[in-house]
């Protein structure tokens, strides 16, 4: 009976195949297409212009990233939406006030660009 070796050159078969030049080139092309679609979708909704679409190489995988320099989960809110929230803020004179941040629907920029189903992460209540 024949035995099938699941390693090639000391690497798992899946990793060996994933690292082949042709596979990596195909991943680069797919990433470029997804990033271009994501950028076009983001431009349709840009308000202040903080969010950007970036690309990055992993050890094997290729990534398209929705990045927002503001932090505070802004990119997450753009992608999946957010519930209304109240934030206590401080004025320059030291007094505090309650700022209401309205709820917003997710734009699903990355999901739509990659032709993936729109799925919310966690619970977001938009009333």
Order of alpha helices (4+ residues) and beta strands (2+ residues): beta-beta-alpha-alpha-beta-beta-alpha-beta-beta-beta-beta-alpha
